[in-house]
Amino acid sequence: MSNNAAMKSPPSQRHAVVTGASAGIGRAITELLLESGWRVTGVDRDPPTLATDHFNAFTVDLSIGTEVERIAQQLVDADALVHAAGILRVGRIGELDHVASDLMWRLHVDAANRLCNTIMPAMAARYHGRVVFIGSRVAQGMPGRGQYAATKAALIAMSRSWAAEFAEHGVTVNVVSPAATATGMLNDPARSESAARVPPIGRLIEPVEVAQLIGYLLSPAAAAITGQNIGICGGASLRC
């Protein structure tokens, strides 16, 4: 870390931007950060489901690049960015839905590109910042999930590349990759032919468990953790 990085410190009330903040993992992250004293801006295509002090929301379709860039310009003061917005569409070779694939790419990958392209340089100028992408254990590959897995694998590659670019500027970039998590996504009819696999611990991952790890990654104590893909798999990765 440079001398400038050591001298700079984050503001007293940190500002986090959380995409997908209206439900699931994104909402759990938002609630935890608010409880921890952060100011949070939620970005979601659905209306906000929280109404509390220190929380602001933008209702935006993150699959539309121009909309993402418009919002990003208003978020350059962010100390942290957590990209949790996501969808899952399934399909095997011979039955692939290219419209669904394009949507997942724009939402998971292109939105991350556009947000980070604006927000991360501003973080670097202040010599402080945290970026976390919500990945998936599926990034390693799973039958019927090839298109989804490709987008999550891309997040890992981007995070490692950007972590290398920004490490000396006090900005960390990591991915948190849960196994099957107890969110509304599990009940999405679009995945009816690809049921979630319950991890060996015998239950689904809870959103708050993911949020707790992200809370740590955003903390000063995690300043030396960057470019990592951290799994919360409930033992799923131990299967032979």
N, C-alpha and C positions, 0 to 999 in steps of 0.2 A: 504494500500500500504506500502511496506517496505521502510526503510530509503534509501536503495540502489535505489529503484524505483524513489524516490523523487530527488535523486542527479543526476540521469542519464537524458540526454536530447537527442532528435533525432538530426541527422546531419542537416546542414543548407539546403541542398537540399535533400528532402526526396525521397525515391525510392518506387514506387508502382508497383506491378505486377497485371495485369488485364487480366483474361482469357476471351475469346470471344470478344477481342478488335476490331475485324475487322468490326463489324456491331452492330446495335441495341443498347441495353442498355450498352453493354461493350464498344462500341465506344463512346457513350455519356459520360460515366465515364472517359474514357481516355482523351477525349478532355477537359473536365472540369478540370481534374487534371493537365494537361499540362498548361492550362491557369492560374492555381493557383500556378505554379512554381515547380511542382513535376517533377521528372524524372520517366518515365513510360516504363515498359517492357510489351508489349502485347504478349499474347500467344493464338494462334488460329490455327485451321486447315486450314483456308483460308489465302491467302496472305494478308499482311497488306494493309490497305486502307488509312493510314496516312504516310506522309513523312515530318518530321519536327524535329527540334532540340529537344534533350532530350527524344526522343522516339526511342526505339529499339524493334524489334519483333522477335519472334520465331514461325516458322510455324510447328505446332505439332498437331498430332491427340491425343487429351486428353482422348480418350476412350481406348488407349493402355497404360497399366500401366507402362511398362518398359520405354516408352517414357516420361511419366510424371515424373518418378523418375529421369531420366537423366537430364531433364530440371530443376527440383527442386534443384538439386545440384549446379546449376549455379545461383540460385536466393536467396541464404541464406543471402544476405545483404539487403533484402527487409524490408522496414519499414511497408508496408501494402500489403495485399493480398486481391483482390476482385475476387471472383469466379463467373463470370457472364455467362460463356459458358453454353449453354443448347439447348435442342431440345424438341419438344412435339410430342408424338405419342398417339393416342387415340384408345379406344376399350372397348366394354362392355363385361361382363362375357359371356362366350360361344364363343366369337370371339377374345380373347386376343392373341396378337402377342408376343410370348416370346422372340423372337430375338430383337424386339423393346424395350421390357422391360429391357433386359440385357444391351442394348446400353445406355438407359437413366440412369440406375444404375451406369454404369461405368463412364459416362460423368459427371453426377451430383454429385454422392456420392463418388465413388472410387477415382476419380481424386482429389476431395477435401481432402480425407484421405491422399493420397500420397503427395500432395503439403504441407499440414499442418504438416505432420509428419516430414518433413525435415526443413521447413521454420520457424515454430513456436518455436521450441527449440532455434534456433538462435536469434529470437526476444527476447525470455525470458532471454537469456544470456546478452542482452543489456538493459534489463528492459524497453523495449518500443516496441509496435507493435499493428497493427490493422488488423483484419480479418473480412471481410464481405462476406456472401454468398447471392446470389440472389435466393430467394425462390419464393413462389407463394401463392396467396390466395387460390388456388386450394388444398393446403396441408390440408385444412379442409375437403376435400372430394367434389366430383362432379361427376354426372353420366357420364360414358364414359371416366373418367380420373383417374381411380384407380391406374394404374401402375405409371403414372406421379406423382400423388399426393403422392404416397408412397416415391418416391425419394425426394420430396421437404419436406415432413414431417421428413425424416431422417436428412436433413440438420439442422432442428430446434433442434432435439435431440442432434446431434453432437455439435452444437454451444453452447448449454447450458452446456453440459458436459465439453467441452474444456474451456469455459469461467470460470467455477469453478476451473479447474486445474491451469489456468494461471493468474487469477485475481491478485494474490499477486506479480506477476512478471511484472506488467505494460502492459499486453497484453489483449486487448479486442476482443471479438468474438460476432458478431451479424448477424442477418438475416434481409434482407429487402425483403418484399413480396408484389409485385405489383399485382393489378388486371389487366385486359386485357390492354396491352400496345401497342402502335402504332409502331410495329416493323415488319420486314419481316416475322417473324414466323406466323403472322396472315394469310399470303397468302400461307403457306405451304400446298400442296395438301394432305399431310398425315393427316391433321386435317379437311378435307373438310366436314366431317359428324359431326363435333362438333364446331359450330361457336362460336366466342368470344361473351361474354355478355357485352354490353356497361354498364358501371357503372351509377348510378343514376344522376351523375353530367352531363350526356348527351353526354359524349365524352370519348375516350380512354385516358389512362394515357400516358403522353409524356415521352420518355426516359430521357430527360433532367431533369424532375421532380424527377425521381429516382436517377439520378446522383447527384443532389443537396443534397439530403438527405445523400447519401453515402459520399460526400465530407465533410459534417458535422461530420459524424461518424468517419472519418479518422483524424479529427482535434484534437488539444489539448483540446478543449472545451468539447469534448465527452469522456474524459478519465474515467468518472464514469458510462458510459453506456455500459453494457456488458451482454451477455446471453439473449438478447432480440430479439423477432421477431416483427419487426415494419412493419405494413401494410401501403400501399399507395393504397387505394381501391376506392377512388372517391365515397364513400358512400355505396359501395356494401355490406360491412359487416353489414350495418344497416337494410338490408332487413330481414323481419320476415319469 
